[in-house]
């Protein structure tokens, strides 16, 4: 599967007291990008829920590389690295003006 791109604009409520994006907000950004990818390929969360299926995040490794600030436009790239019988591995990157600001590697169960 090719990379999926999601654009996210940093809001005031995402900031820590020093004016940078709070580290925990990146997890929400990455989750929003995964949900958008699933919707785009026909596996929307609501569609899966009506059939009793779900994807559950079971492990994550986050790396924070640079600060993001109010009104920054982040490009979040999502790739599904591998899919096994009941698990999948995903890699995500957030960039601002082409520079990496955070990455996330996750393992999900289905």
C-alpha positions as CSV (number, residue, x, y, z in Angstrom):
1,X,0.0,0.0,0.0
2,X,1.3,3.5,-0.8
3,X,1.7,6.2,1.7
4,X,-1.4,8.1,2.9
5,X,-1.2,11.8,3.7
6,X,-3.2,13.8,6.1
7,X,-2.9,17.5,6.8
8,X,-3.4,18.8,10.3
9,X,-3.2,22.4,11.5
10,X,-2.0,23.0,15.0
11,X,-4.6,24.6,17.2
12,X,-4.2,26.7,20.4
13,X,-5.7,23.9,22.6
14,X,-2.9,21.6,21.4
15,X,-0.1,23.7,23.0
16,X,1.7,23.2,26.2
17,X,2.6,26.2,28.5
18,X,5.7,26.9,26.4
19,X,3.7,27.3,23.2
20,X,4.7,24.0,21.6
21,X,2.5,21.1,20.7
22,X,2.1,18.9,23.8
23,X,3.7,15.5,23.2
24,X,0.4,13.6,23.8
25,X,-1.4,15.6,21.1
26,X,0.8,13.9,18.5
27,X,-0.8,10.6,19.4
28,X,-4.2,12.1,18.5
29,X,-2.8,13.5,15.2
30,X,-1.5,10.1,14.3
31,X,-4.8,8.4,15.3
32,X,-6.7,10.9,13.1
33,X,-4.5,10.1,10.2
34,X,-5.0,6.3,10.7
35,X,-8.8,6.7,10.8
36,X,-8.7,8.8,7.7
37,X,-6.6,6.1,5.9
38,X,-9.1,3.4,6.9
39,X,-12.1,5.5,5.8
40,X,-10.4,6.1,2.4
41,X,-9.8,2.4,1.8
42,X,-13.3,1.3,2.8
43,X,-12.6,0.1,6.3
44,X,-14.2,3.0,8.3
45,X,-14.4,2.6,12.0
46,X,-18.3,2.8,12.0
47,X,-18.4,0.2,9.2
48,X,-16.2,-2.2,11.2
49,X,-18.2,-1.6,14.4
50,X,-21.5,-2.6,12.7
51,X,-19.9,-5.9,11.7
52,X,-18.3,-6.5,15.2
53,X,-14.7,-5.9,14.0
54,X,-12.2,-3.5,15.5
55,X,-8.5,-2.6,15.3
56,X,-6.8,-2.3,18.6
57,X,-3.5,-0.6,19.2
58,X,-1.4,-2.9,21.4
59,X,2.1,-1.4,21.2
60,X,3.6,2.0,20.3
61,X,7.0,3.7,20.0
62,X,7.0,7.5,19.6
63,X,9.9,9.7,18.8
64,X,9.8,13.5,19.1
65,X,12.3,15.2,16.9
66,X,11.4,18.9,16.8
67,X,8.8,21.3,18.2
68,X,5.6,22.3,16.4
69,X,3.9,25.6,17.1
70,X,0.5,27.3,16.7
71,X,-0.9,27.3,13.2
72,X,1.8,25.0,11.8
73,X,0.5,22.8,9.1
74,X,1.6,19.2,9.6
75,X,1.7,16.6,6.9
76,X,1.2,13.2,8.6
77,X,2.3,10.2,6.4
78,X,0.9,6.8,7.3
79,X,2.1,3.5,5.9
80,X,1.0,0.0,6.8
81,X,4.3,-1.9,7.0
82,X,3.1,-5.5,7.3
83,X,-0.1,-7.4,7.8
84,X,-0.2,-10.8,9.4
85,X,-3.2,-13.0,10.3
86,X,-4.2,-11.0,13.3
87,X,-1.7,-8.1,13.6
88,X,-0.4,-5.3,11.6
89,X,2.5,-2.9,11.9
90,X,2.2,0.8,10.9
91,X,4.7,3.6,10.6
92,X,3.7,7.3,10.7
93,X,5.7,10.5,10.4
94,X,4.7,14.1,11.0
95,X,6.5,16.8,9.0
96,X,6.3,20.6,9.1
97,X,7.7,22.4,6.1
98,X,9.4,19.1,5.0
99,X,11.2,18.7,8.3
100,X,10.3,15.7,10.5
101,X,8.9,16.6,13.9
102,X,7.6,13.2,15.2
103,X,7.4,9.5,14.3
104,X,5.2,6.7,15.5
105,X,5.6,2.9,15.1
106,X,2.6,0.8,16.2
107,X,1.4,-2.8,16.3
108,X,-2.3,-3.4,16.1
109,X,-4.5,-6.4,16.6
110,X,-7.6,-7.1,14.6
